[in-house]
Amino acid sequence: MADLITLRKMLAQKVSEAKALALPFAKEAAMPQETADKISGILGETDGIKAQINLMEQLENYDQYMAEPAGTKAAHLGWREAAPGEGMPEVDPKAWHELKVAHPMTGKEMTVRYQVPLASQKKGYSDAFEIYTRKGFDYMGPEDRKTLTEGVDSAGGYTVPMDVQASMIRKIATTALIRSMATVISTSRDIAKWIKLKYTTDDKYTSGVRLTWTGEIPTSATVHRVTEPVLGALQIPVHTAMASMPLSNDLLEDSSFDIMGLGSELMGEAFGLGEDDVFVNGDGVGKPFGLVTRVTVGDDPIGTVVSGSASALTADGLIDLFFGLPAQYRSRAAFILNSGSAKTIRKFKDATNNRYLWDSMNGGLMSPGVNDYLLSKPVLFDEFMPDQGSNTYPVLFGDVSGYMVVDRVGLSIQRLAELYAETNITLLLARRRVGGDVAYPFRMKFQKCST
């Protein structure tokens, strides 16, 4: 990401470009549509730059705040600095718990360690807490009340039994791959449009324009005329995705775990993986077009190379796939497949000595000493890629920057406390607007399980 000074210069330059285009028509009644479209495009770019500036300013403000002495932060509120240990319950410095959370500014995962007050670990505290939660304070005896009170700290009460951990046992989600490799742009409109040059005759030229060797005296005035380039357009619409999670207010109030934080994290996971799924398999109906779909749908499909087997991958097929991609795109290419397909390839053996081909000791399909390279190219895993089978497309080889992701509104999560108040429910509502489609199909090829 560029620094603030560079971003502000970029913004000023874009605004100047837009003003320069609009200036000649300032006194006219109407502006040509072509000029209006250019200005709209520039303004769309400025929205993306402004969003980056806003993010960088927030990060700088955060850094300044963290670097500021503690006494200065509270001075404007008339606070005083706490005395050492004031307001802190007594803890065992050698005992602590660990929790993984998202950083509030960067979103990156970080580890937080915290300690449990010794008062809450006293004998009898858990029993007193159970009586309190089941029957209420009136049913507790003097000793039980004393036990429970000793577990209350000066910040408002520590009423969590010691045997309930503030961490959760759960699976690790798979990795979302496509967005990180695709070309990602921002737009301020509900559709993004590009002009494209259409040419499918061969993989060497970009159009039908050719030179003619005429000699000193051309045989005619038109002998060097070239084929006119064919132009087309790519349009990527922006789609809306939503998800909601209802939570009981009682659960939010009584849980020892950060339920709202967990809900936000699960929402982010659902959108990240759900998005990756459609970037691979989406049918374009109310959602982005996926890479696999563009093999059979559209005017400019992604090319395919057959494996040589009706329903399985083969070593010869992978070599054909490698050389089936034009040479100019191989330098940035990678193999993308799921673990099932990788397992099949890993088991390829030579017929004579029964040695594995994908083995650093034997060379073969892979680079010596490198376990995640196939035919000298990186192997990347996306578990949403199709499994191998008859007429399926289990392996993609190419430069995935040819897939275009269009962001309109990033993932936002709202906490709706009023909507279902009568039913004692708080709703988490997540929403994102994004589009996606293949812009450069010639940068990649699919392996098709077929003869």
C-alpha positions as CSV (number, residue, x, y, z in Angstrom):
1,M,0.0,0.0,0.0
2,A,1.3,3.4,-0.9
3,D,2.2,6.0,1.8
4,L,-0.2,8.9,2.6
5,I,1.8,11.5,0.7
6,T,1.8,9.4,-2.5
7,L,-1.9,8.6,-2.1
8,R,-2.8,12.3,-1.7
9,K,-0.8,13.2,-4.8
10,M,-2.6,10.5,-6.7
11,L,-5.9,11.8,-5.5
12,A,-5.1,15.4,-6.5
13,Q,-3.9,14.2,-9.9
14,K,-7.1,12.3,-10.6
15,V,-9.2,15.3,-9.5
16,S,-7.2,17.5,-11.8
17,E,-7.8,15.1,-14.7
18,A,-11.5,15.1,-14.1
19,K,-11.7,18.9,-13.9
20,A,-9.6,19.2,-17.1
21,L,-12.1,17.0,-19.0
22,A,-15.1,18.9,-17.6
23,L,-13.7,22.5,-18.1
24,P,-14.3,22.8,-21.9
25,F,-18.0,22.1,-21.4
26,A,-18.5,24.3,-18.3
27,K,-20.6,26.8,-20.3
28,E,-22.4,24.3,-22.6
29,A,-25.8,22.9,-21.9
30,A,-24.7,19.2,-22.3
31,M,-21.6,17.2,-22.0
32,P,-20.8,14.4,-24.6
33,Q,-21.6,11.0,-23.1
34,E,-18.0,9.8,-23.9
35,T,-16.6,12.6,-21.8
36,A,-19.1,11.9,-19.0
37,D,-18.1,8.2,-18.9
38,K,-14.4,9.1,-18.7
39,I,-15.1,11.5,-15.8
40,S,-17.2,8.9,-14.0
41,G,-14.4,6.4,-14.4
42,I,-11.9,8.8,-12.9
43,L,-14.3,9.6,-10.0
44,G,-14.6,5.8,-9.4
45,E,-10.8,5.6,-9.1
46,T,-10.7,8.5,-6.7
47,D,-13.2,6.7,-4.4
48,G,-10.8,3.8,-4.1
49,I,-7.9,6.2,-3.4
50,K,-9.9,8.0,-0.7
51,A,-10.7,4.7,1.0
52,Q,-7.0,3.9,1.1
53,I,-6.2,7.4,2.5
54,N,-8.8,7.0,5.2
55,L,-7.4,3.6,6.2
56,M,-3.8,4.9,6.3
57,E,-4.9,7.9,8.4
58,Q,-6.7,5.6,10.9
59,L,-3.5,3.5,11.2
60,E,-1.3,6.6,11.7
61,N,-3.7,7.9,14.4
62,Y,-3.6,4.5,16.1
63,D,0.3,4.5,16.1
64,Q,0.3,8.1,17.5
65,Y,-2.1,7.1,20.2
66,M,0.0,4.0,21.2
67,A,3.2,6.1,21.3
68,E,1.6,8.8,23.4
69,P,2.5,8.7,27.2
70,A,-0.3,7.2,29.3
71,G,-0.7,10.4,31.4
72,T,-1.3,12.5,28.3
73,K,-4.1,10.3,27.0
74,A,-6.3,10.8,30.0
75,A,-5.4,14.5,30.7
76,H,-8.1,16.0,28.5
77,L,-10.8,14.0,30.4
78,G,-9.6,15.2,33.8
79,W,-8.6,11.7,34.8
80,R,-5.7,10.8,37.0
81,E,-3.2,7.9,36.6
82,A,-4.0,4.9,38.8
83,A,-1.7,4.0,41.5
84,P,0.3,0.8,41.0
85,G,-2.1,-2.2,41.3
86,E,-5.1,0.0,41.9
87,G,-8.3,-1.6,40.6
88,M,-6.5,-4.8,39.8
89,P,-7.5,-8.1,41.5
90,E,-4.8,-10.3,43.0
91,V,-3.6,-12.9,40.4
92,D,-1.1,-15.7,40.2
93,P,1.6,-14.2,37.8
94,K,2.6,-17.8,36.7
95,A,-1.0,-18.7,35.7
96,W,-2.5,-17.4,32.5
97,H,-5.0,-18.3,29.7
98,E,-4.5,-17.8,26.0
99,L,-7.0,-16.6,23.4
100,K,-6.6,-15.9,19.7
101,V,-8.4,-12.8,18.5
102,A,-8.4,-10.4,15.4
103,H,-6.4,-7.2,15.7
104,P,-8.9,-4.3,15.9
105,M,-7.0,-2.3,13.3
106,T,-5.2,-4.7,10.9
107,G,-7.6,-7.7,11.2
108,K,-4.6,-10.1,11.6
109,E,-4.8,-12.9,14.1
110,M,-3.0,-12.2,17.4
111,T,-2.6,-14.1,20.7
112,V,-3.9,-12.4,23.9
113,R,-3.0,-13.8,27.3
114,Y,-5.0,-13.0,30.4
115,Q,-5.0,-14.0,34.1
116,V,-7.9,-15.2,36.3
117,P,-8.3,-13.5,39.7
118,L,-7.4,-15.7,42.6
119,A,-10.6,-14.8,44.4
120,S,-12.6,-16.6,41.7
121,Q,-10.5,-19.8,42.3
122,K,-11.4,-20.0,46.0
123,K,-12.9,-23.2,47.2
124,G,-16.7,-23.0,47.2
125,Y,-16.8,-20.3,44.5
126,S,-18.1,-22.6,41.7
127,D,-20.8,-24.0,44.0
128,A,-21.9,-20.6,45.1
129,F,-22.1,-19.4,41.5
130,E,-24.2,-22.5,40.5
131,I,-26.7,-21.7,43.3
132,Y,-26.9,-18.1,42.3
133,T,-27.5,-18.9,38.6
134,R,-30.2,-21.6,39.4
135,K,-32.2,-19.9,42.2
136,G,-30.9,-16.4,42.6
137,F,-29.3,-14.3,45.4
138,D,-32.2,-14.8,47.9
139,Y,-31.6,-18.5,48.2
140,M,-28.0,-18.2,49.1
141,G,-26.7,-18.6,52.6
142,P,-24.3,-16.2,54.3
143,E,-21.2,-18.2,53.5
144,D,-22.3,-18.6,49.9
145,R,-22.9,-14.8,49.6
146,K,-19.5,-14.2,51.1
147,T,-17.8,-16.6,48.7
148,L,-19.5,-15.0,45.7
149,T,-18.7,-11.5,46.8
150,E,-15.0,-12.3,47.2
151,G,-15.0,-13.2,43.5
152,V,-16.2,-9.7,42.5
153,D,-13.5,-7.3,41.3
154,S,-13.6,-3.5,41.3
155,A,-14.4,-3.4,37.6
156,G,-17.9,-4.7,38.0
157,G,-17.8,-8.3,39.0
158,Y,-16.1,-11.5,38.0
159,T,-18.9,-14.1,38.0
160,V,-17.4,-16.8,35.9
161,P,-16.8,-20.3,37.3
162,M,-13.2,-21.3,37.2
163,D,-13.8,-24.5,35.2
164,V,-15.2,-22.6,32.2
165,Q,-12.4,-21.7,29.8
166,A,-12.6,-18.6,27.6
167,S,-11.4,-20.5,24.6
168,M,-13.3,-22.6,22.2
169,I,-12.5,-26.0,20.6
170,R,-13.3,-25.9,16.9
171,K,-12.0,-26.8,13.5
172,I,-9.6,-24.7,11.4
173,A,-11.2,-23.4,8.3
174,T,-9.6,-24.1,4.9
175,T,-7.8,-21.3,3.0
176,A,-9.5,-18.9,0.6
177,L,-7.1,-18.7,-2.4
178,I,-8.5,-17.0,-5.4
179,R,-8.9,-13.4,-4.1
180,S,-5.3,-13.3,-3.0
181,M,-4.1,-14.1,-6.6
182,A,-6.8,-12.3,-8.6
183,T,-6.8,-8.7,-9.8
184,V,-8.9,-6.8,-7.3
185,I,-10.3,-3.4,-8.1
186,S,-12.8,-1.1,-6.4
187,T,-15.8,0.6,-8.1
188,S,-18.3,3.2,-7.1
189,R,-20.9,1.8,-9.5
190,D,-23.1,-1.3,-9.7
191,I,-21.2,-2.6,-12.8
192,A,-17.6,-2.3,-14.1
193,K,-16.9,-2.3,-17.8
194,W,-13.7,-2.8,-19.9
195,I,-13.0,-2.6,-23.6
196,K,-11.3,-5.7,-24.9
197,L,-9.5,-6.7,-28.1
198,K,-10.9,-9.9,-29.4
199,Y,-8.5,-12.2,-31.2
200,T,-8.5,-16.0,-31.2
201,T,-6.6,-17.1,-34.3
202,D,-3.4,-17.9,-32.5
203,D,-1.4,-17.4,-29.3
204,K,1.4,-15.4,-30.8
205,Y,-0.2,-12.1,-31.8
206,T,-2.8,-10.0,-30.0
207,S,-4.7,-9.0,-33.1
208,G,-5.0,-9.7,-36.9
209,V,-2.7,-6.7,-37.7
210,R,0.3,-7.8,-39.8
211,L,3.0,-6.2,-41.8
212,T,3.5,-6.8,-45.5
213,W,6.8,-6.9,-47.3
214,T,6.1,-4.5,-50.2
215,G,9.6,-3.9,-51.5
216,E,10.6,-0.4,-52.7
217,I,7.5,0.0,-54.9
218,P,4.3,-1.6,-53.5
219,T,2.3,-3.5,-56.1
220,S,-0.8,-1.5,-55.2
221,A,-1.9,1.2,-52.8
222,T,-3.8,-1.3,-50.7
223,V,-1.4,-4.2,-50.6
224,H,-0.3,-3.3,-47.0
225,R,-3.8,-2.9,-45.7
226,V,-4.2,-4.8,-42.4
227,T,-7.1,-6.7,-40.9
228,E,-9.1,-4.3,-38.7
229,P,-8.9,-5.2,-35.0
230,V,-12.1,-6.6,-33.5
231,L,-13.2,-4.8,-30.3
232,G,-15.6,-6.1,-27.6
233,A,-16.5,-5.3,-24.0
234,L,-16.4,-7.0,-20.7
235,Q,-19.0,-6.1,-18.1
236,I,-18.8,-7.4,-14.5
237,P,-21.9,-6.7,-12.4
238,V,-21.7,-6.2,-8.6
239,H,-23.7,-8.8,-6.6
240,T,-24.9,-8.6,-3.0
241,A,-24.4,-11.4,-0.4
242,M,-25.8,-11.4,3.1
243,A,-25.8,-13.6,6.2
244,S,-27.4,-13.2,9.6
245,M,-26.9,-14.8,13.0
246,P,-29.6,-14.5,15.8
247,L,-28.2,-14.5,19.3
248,S,-30.2,-14.7,22.6
249,N,-29.7,-11.6,24.8
250,D,-29.5,-13.9,27.8
251,L,-26.6,-15.7,26.1
252,L,-24.9,-12.4,25.3
253,E,-25.3,-11.3,28.9
254,D,-24.4,-14.5,30.7
255,S,-21.8,-16.2,28.5
256,S,-18.2,-16.3,29.7
257,F,-17.0,-16.2,26.1
258,D,-17.0,-13.2,23.7
259,I,-20.0,-14.4,21.7
260,M,-20.2,-11.2,19.7
261,G,-16.5,-11.5,18.7
262,L,-17.0,-15.1,17.8
263,G,-20.1,-14.3,15.7
264,S,-18.2,-11.6,13.8
265,E,-15.3,-14.0,13.2
266,L,-17.6,-16.8,11.9
267,M,-19.3,-14.3,9.7
268,G,-16.0,-13.3,8.2
269,E,-15.0,-16.9,7.7
270,A,-18.4,-17.7,6.0
271,F,-18.0,-14.8,3.6
272,G,-14.3,-15.5,2.8
273,L,-14.9,-19.1,2.0
274,G,-18.3,-18.6,0.4
275,E,-16.7,-16.0,-1.9
276,D,-13.8,-18.3,-2.8
277,D,-16.3,-21.1,-3.7
278,V,-18.1,-18.9,-6.2
279,F,-14.9,-17.5,-7.6
280,V,-14.2,-21.1,-8.6
281,N,-17.6,-22.6,-9.3
282,G,-20.1,-19.6,-9.4
283,D,-22.7,-19.8,-12.2
284,G,-23.2,-16.0,-12.6
285,V,-26.8,-16.1,-11.5
286,G,-27.0,-13.5,-8.8
287,K,-23.4,-14.2,-8.0
288,P,-20.0,-13.9,-9.7
289,F,-18.9,-16.2,-12.5
290,G,-16.4,-18.8,-11.5
291,L,-13.3,-20.0,-13.3
292,V,-14.7,-23.5,-13.9
293,T,-18.0,-22.1,-15.3
294,R,-16.1,-20.0,-17.9
295,V,-14.8,-23.2,-19.5
296,T,-18.2,-23.9,-21.1
297,V,-20.0,-20.5,-20.8
298,G,-19.2,-17.3,-22.6
299,D,-17.8,-16.0,-25.8
300,D,-14.1,-16.3,-24.7
301,P,-13.9,-19.6,-22.7
302,I,-10.9,-20.7,-20.7
303,G,-9.1,-23.3,-22.9
304,T,-8.8,-27.0,-21.8
305,V,-6.2,-29.7,-22.3
306,V,-7.4,-33.4,-22.0
307,S,-5.7,-35.7,-19.5
308,G,-5.7,-38.7,-21.8
309,S,-7.9,-40.7,-19.4
310,A,-11.7,-40.7,-19.4
311,S,-11.9,-40.0,-15.7
312,A,-8.5,-39.5,-14.2
313,L,-5.3,-37.4,-14.2
314,T,-2.2,-38.7,-15.9
315,A,1.5,-37.6,-16.0
316,D,1.3,-37.1,-19.8
317,G,-1.8,-35.0,-19.4
318,L,-0.1,-32.7,-16.9
319,I,2.9,-32.2,-19.2
320,D,0.5,-31.4,-22.1
321,L,-1.3,-28.9,-19.8
322,F,2.0,-27.2,-19.0
323,F,2.9,-26.8,-22.7
324,G,-0.7,-26.1,-23.7
325,L,-0.4,-22.7,-22.0
326,P,1.2,-20.1,-24.2
327,A,4.9,-19.5,-23.3
328,Q,4.4,-15.8,-22.4
329,Y,2.1,-16.7,-19.5
330,R,4.1,-19.6,-18.0
331,S,6.5,-17.3,-16.0
332,R,3.8,-16.3,-13.5
333,A,1.8,-19.6,-13.7
334,A,0.9,-22.0,-10.9
335,F,-1.0,-25.3,-10.6
336,I,-4.2,-25.0,-8.6
337,L,-6.0,-28.1,-7.4
338,N,-7.5,-29.7,-4.3
339,S,-5.9,-32.2,-2.0
340,G,-7.6,-35.2,-3.6
341,S,-6.1,-34.4,-7.0
342,A,-2.7,-33.7,-5.5
343,K,-2.8,-37.1,-3.8
344,T,-3.5,-38.8,-7.1
345,I,-0.5,-37.0,-8.7
346,R,1.7,-37.8,-5.8
347,K,1.1,-41.5,-6.4
348,F,2.2,-41.5,-10.0
349,K,5.0,-44.1,-10.4
350,D,7.4,-45.1,-13.2
351,A,6.6,-48.4,-14.8
352,T,10.1,-49.9,-14.6
353,N,11.2,-49.4,-11.0
354,N,7.9,-48.5,-9.4
355,R,9.3,-45.2,-8.1
356,Y,7.2,-42.2,-7.3
357,L,7.5,-39.5,-10.0
358,W,6.7,-36.6,-7.7
359,D,9.7,-37.2,-5.5
360,S,12.7,-35.0,-4.9
361,M,15.1,-38.0,-5.0
362,N,14.0,-39.1,-8.5
363,G,13.3,-35.8,-10.2
364,G,10.5,-36.6,-12.7
365,L,7.6,-34.2,-12.5
366,M,8.9,-32.1,-9.7
367,S,11.9,-29.8,-9.1
368,P,14.7,-31.5,-7.1
369,G,14.4,-30.8,-3.4
370,V,11.1,-28.9,-3.6
371,N,8.0,-30.6,-2.4
372,D,5.4,-28.0,-3.6
373,Y,6.6,-27.5,-7.1
374,L,5.3,-29.5,-10.1
375,L,7.2,-29.2,-13.4
376,S,9.1,-26.3,-11.8
377,K,5.9,-24.4,-11.0
378,P,4.2,-23.8,-7.6
379,V,1.4,-26.1,-6.5
380,L,-1.4,-24.2,-4.6
381,F,-4.4,-25.8,-2.9
382,D,-8.0,-24.7,-3.2
383,E,-10.4,-27.3,-1.7
384,F,-13.2,-25.8,-3.8
385,M,-11.6,-27.0,-7.0
386,P,-13.5,-30.0,-8.6
387,D,-12.5,-33.6,-7.8
388,Q,-11.2,-35.7,-10.7
389,G,-13.9,-37.6,-12.6
390,S,-15.3,-38.1,-16.0
391,N,-15.4,-34.7,-17.9
392,T,-14.4,-32.7,-14.8
393,Y,-11.8,-29.9,-14.6
394,P,-9.7,-30.8,-11.5
395,V,-6.5,-28.8,-12.3
396,L,-6.0,-25.2,-13.3
397,F,-2.6,-24.1,-14.6
398,G,-2.0,-20.4,-15.3
399,D,-1.8,-16.9,-14.0
400,V,-4.9,-16.3,-11.9
401,S,-4.5,-12.5,-12.0
402,G,-6.6,-13.0,-15.2
403,Y,-9.6,-13.3,-12.9
404,M,-11.1,-9.9,-12.0
405,V,-12.6,-9.2,-8.5
406,V,-14.7,-6.0,-8.3
407,D,-15.4,-4.7,-4.8
408,R,-18.2,-2.2,-4.3
409,V,-18.8,-2.5,-0.5
410,G,-16.5,-4.5,1.8
411,L,-17.7,-6.9,4.4
412,S,-19.8,-5.0,7.0
413,I,-21.3,-6.4,10.2
414,Q,-24.3,-4.7,11.9
415,R,-25.6,-5.4,15.4
416,L,-29.4,-5.1,15.4
417,A,-30.6,-4.9,18.9
418,E,-34.0,-3.4,18.3
419,L,-35.3,-5.5,15.4
420,Y,-36.2,-8.6,17.5
421,A,-36.2,-6.9,20.9
422,E,-39.7,-8.4,21.7
423,T,-38.3,-11.9,21.1
424,N,-35.2,-11.3,23.3
425,I,-32.9,-11.6,20.3
426,T,-30.0,-9.6,19.0
427,L,-29.2,-10.1,15.3
428,L,-25.8,-10.0,13.7
429,L,-26.2,-9.0,10.0
430,A,-23.3,-9.3,7.6
431,R,-23.3,-7.9,4.0
432,R,-20.9,-7.6,1.1
433,R,-21.2,-6.3,-2.5
434,V,-18.7,-7.9,-4.9
435,G,-18.5,-9.1,-8.5
436,G,-16.1,-11.4,-10.3
437,D,-15.4,-12.8,-13.8
438,V,-12.6,-14.0,-16.0
439,A,-11.1,-11.0,-17.8
440,Y,-8.0,-12.7,-19.4
441,P,-9.0,-16.3,-20.2
442,F,-5.9,-16.8,-22.3
443,R,-3.7,-16.6,-19.2
444,M,-4.8,-20.0,-18.0
445,K,-5.8,-23.5,-19.0
446,F,-7.8,-26.3,-17.3
447,Q,-6.9,-30.0,-17.3
448,K,-10.1,-31.9,-18.4
449,C,-10.4,-35.6,-17.5
450,S,-11.2,-36.9,-20.9
451,T,-9.6,-38.8,-23.8
